[in-house]
Amino acid sequence: MASFCISVAAAENNKDTLPKTFDFTSEERIYNWWESQGYFKPNFERGSDPFVISMPPPNVTGSLHMGHAMFVTLEDIMVRYHRMKGRPTLWLPGTDHAGIATQLVVEKMLAAEGIKRVELSRDEFTKRVWEWKEKYGGTITSQIKRLGASCDWTRERFTLDEQLSRAVVEAFIRLHEKGLIYQGSYMVNWSPNLQTAVSDLEVEYSEEPGTLYYIKYRVAGSYLVPQLADQRGNSMKDERYSQFIGMMAIVPMTYGRHVPIISDKYVDKEFGTGVLKISPGHDHNDYLLARKLGLPILNVMNKDGTLNEVAGLFRGLDRFEARKKLWSDLEETGLAVKKEPHTLRVPRSQRGGEVIEPLVSKQWFVTMEPLAEKALHAVEKGELTIMPERFEKIYNHWLSNIKDWCISRQLWWGHRIPVWYIVGKEEEYIVARNADEALEKAHQKYGKNVEIYQDPDVLDTWFSSALWPFSTLGWPDVSADDFKKFYPTTMLETGHDILFFWVARMVMMGIEFTGSVPFSHVYLHGLIRDSQHSYLGCPDKSFAEFQGRKMSKTLGNVIDPIDTIKEFGADALRFTISLGTAGQDLSLSIERLTANKAFTNKLWNAGKFILQNLPSQNDISRWEILLAYKFDEEECLCKAPLPECWVVSKLHMLIDTVTASYDKYFFGDVGRETYDFFWSDFADWYIEASKARLYRSEYDSDAIIAQAVLLYIFENILKLLHPFMPFVTEELWQVRNFLTRAIRNARAEYSVEPAKRISASIVANEEVIQYISKEKEVLALLSRLDLLNVHFTESPPGDANQSVHLVASEGLEAYLPLADMVDISAEVQRLSKRLSKMQSEYDGLVARLSSSKFVEKAPEDVVRGVQEKAAEAEEKINLTKNRLAFLRSTVMVTK
């Protein structure tokens, strides 16, 4: 009961000073406190069955978008719920090195300095990328924190970390040893600008206006001229052209190159002329047809998008320029018949939007069929559950029709392929874990005089991502503590659009390398789309431009989560996003955000009302009566008046319902049902009904029961809503537990090790001490105090000037001896060094702001950002100086 007296004292001190609405600028303060207390780390004290999620690693180049907000919200709901149930919970975060995206960013940065990548050595370039990563790579992480992600950041991983890189090399070698990795020339998606193959996921198809060309082709040995429709030798199946089958057609403008005329069901006789020219070297479908029929495959394009010598007259021309010139030349020679509009499905790079070219290229591939077979069986045997269930069919279809995976990329940033070639014998290669091992193998096989060089390519980013659930936990060291404790993981949550490219590959690799499915459940969320009123951050856009489309920078319909948080708060954004259904897309609108901001404030105001109507801190007898009610016991509940019985019963039914929904991952149902109960049953009905009782005599039994019910229900609502709206619920919860909180904050501020127990003097009047002292063990446990050295006194201790002084509320204080918490001399040295560094950084910022060239020419937002950093740095310097002064004075006193 005394522990509640502490809460009462805090409530009494704060209930009249709480602001009118919840100040969501305090969200960052709350988050920093959570993290400093170590609350995000798995705790095995209350259980042994861990709940584990590996965060889908966002690109290190990225900035927060609504897709990130979606997965952060849903995963944080899962994590907070299981953590509150007492399960050891690990949400392991990290970022992806994002080969193509990162290389593009750094190349643009170099270009601004007048430097081309090829003017640097590979080592020089990768050094510049690492420098960029160290400076800017944490942006996405800090933004994810702003959403409230309760990850264990002490375990944060990066796909190019030493441990993860070792896992990548090991995976490549093991697959190669089993004959599942091979090198060959096949058609891939080629990016002329990036000069690399790209994955299917990095190609986006769009319906665009194009042209269908009708061209006259001469038949060799004949004057007959059939007309062919050309999209990109020749194929016929129409009886009108049967006489030409088996003959050769002369390709115009190619010095008489001949191609065979064939018949195949691949050609639709109703399309165009019924005769189609195919390009086996430059179209995926044509390539497959040519391989089936044994046709020659010619490549007319260089890797930079210009035409090569096979193109004859058009050699050296850019691909788009060559197409225009070819049609012009055909018109001049009379071989052009006509052209007509035709809608094309154009493949474009996700990175920059350039048109991707199908190109036959020598690459490294993984044979996928045997891996896919095991991944299919995992679902069949119930080892893996995919939610929603309908995505199992898509998963099964893709794995049943899987193609080999091109894993090599022609980049400098990424995991270098662990293959070395023998100089002079380039068809010979050695797979090894490092250069020394490769050279040793080469000497054993080819003699001491051979030289080797490493394959210049890097691995597809998705290759390292496919190992993420186990490489982050220590694999290939299966004896690593984290691997033994947390693998296999529990849940994989991500967007349904990467079911093939990431989820399925993780399943295949997990089974292959660990013998276990890497997670037992997959939860697939939908995409966030715009709505007709989603104009936040886009004031120049008309309603017509927001029509339920997928958000993308290209369409210009992106809503920035950080801007949304600034206007509505993280809790309102999270609650809005959480109300969707698994696998279904969600339209985000200003109306929903506004309504849920109002919900946040309604919750806040309900808390204010309850605080204002609790007994005063000195009314011990009334608190004894209030806290005697146990609403989970039927006999006690039956003694309460009808309104109280009704609302508590409704609460208990709600708890049962939403607990079942939580366990089924029906988060939208949890949010809606809790929202409805709070708003309709509690706020609009019971709070109003309770006022008649609360405003009676303060010792009226019905008034005390109403206070008890209000507090009981509100505490449970905060618990139910905390996974969804962690900030406002935490702020309201903390008024119940303020002294403990002050001591914990002080420990964090002075970097006291969590396991270290410190002494404390609690100063209060005799009556408060009488009740607080009864909960001495609880206070020591929660605040990590030395139980034998917690003293209660009515006046400050003798060493008060050498202690950290905390004021929990009026009449309730604590003194924590500084010498118990830190080595004062060492702390002075540490802070002095820190102050010197901070001063240097601050001086640099001031120097930039003093430069008229910078202030006048730099963008306004950049200047404003430097000003804000300077102001923040100055504040931190002053705080550090004050702390140093305090510590130095303490040293002088002790001497």
FENPERA-V736555 format. One record per run of one state. SS is the DSSP state (a for helix, b for strand, c for the rest). FROM is the first residue (numbers start at 0). TO is the last residue. If there is no record, write none. Layout:
<<SS/FROM/TO> <SS/FROM/TO>>
This chain:
<<c/0/0> <a/1/13> <c/14/22> <a/23/35> <c/36/49> <b/50/53> <c/54/56> <b/57/58> <c/59/64> <a/65/83> <c/84/87> <b/88/91> <c/92/92> <b/93/95> <c/96/97> <a/98/111> <c/112/115> <a/116/118> <c/119/120> <a/121/135> <c/136/137> <a/138/145> <c/146/151> <a/152/154> <c/155/155> <b/156/157> <c/158/160> <a/161/176> <c/177/179> <b/180/190> <c/191/194> <b/195/197> <c/198/198> <a/199/201> <b/202/218> <c/219/223> <b/224/229> <c/230/233> <b/234/235> <c/236/237> <a/238/243> <c/244/246> <b/247/249> <c/250/256> <b/257/259> <c/260/260> <b/261/261> <c/262/273> <b/274/276> <c/277/282> <a/283/292> <c/293/299> <b/300/300> <c/301/304> <b/305/306> <c/307/307> <a/308/313> <c/314/316> <b/317/317> <a/318/332> <c/333/334> <b/335/348> <c/349/353> <b/354/354> <c/355/355> <b/356/365> <c/366/367> <a/368/379> <c/380/383> <b/384/386> <c/387/389> <a/390/399> <c/400/403> <b/404/405> <c/406/406> <b/407/408> <c/409/414> <b/415/415> <c/416/417> <b/418/421> <c/422/423> <b/424/430> <c/431/433> <a/434/445> <c/446/450> <b/451/453> <c/454/456> <b/457/458> <c/459/459> <a/460/464> <c/465/466> <a/467/470> <c/471/479> <a/480/485> <c/486/487> <b/488/494> <a/495/513> <c/514/517> <b/518/524> <c/525/526> <b/527/529> <c/530/541> <a/542/544> <c/545/548> <b/549/549> <c/550/559> <a/560/567> <c/568/568> <a/569/577> <c/578/584> <b/585/587> <c/588/588> <a/589/611> <c/612/618> <a/619/625> <c/626/632> <a/633/637> <c/638/640> <a/641/662> <c/663/665> <a/666/693> <c/694/699> <a/700/721> <c/722/724> <a/725/733> <c/734/736> <a/737/748> <c/749/756> <b/757/763> <c/764/764> <a/765/782> <c/783/783> <b/784/792> <c/793/798> <a/799/801> <b/802/808> <c/809/810> <b/811/816> <a/817/820> <c/821/822> <a/823/849> <c/850/850> <a/851/856> <c/857/858> <a/859/893> <c/894/894>>
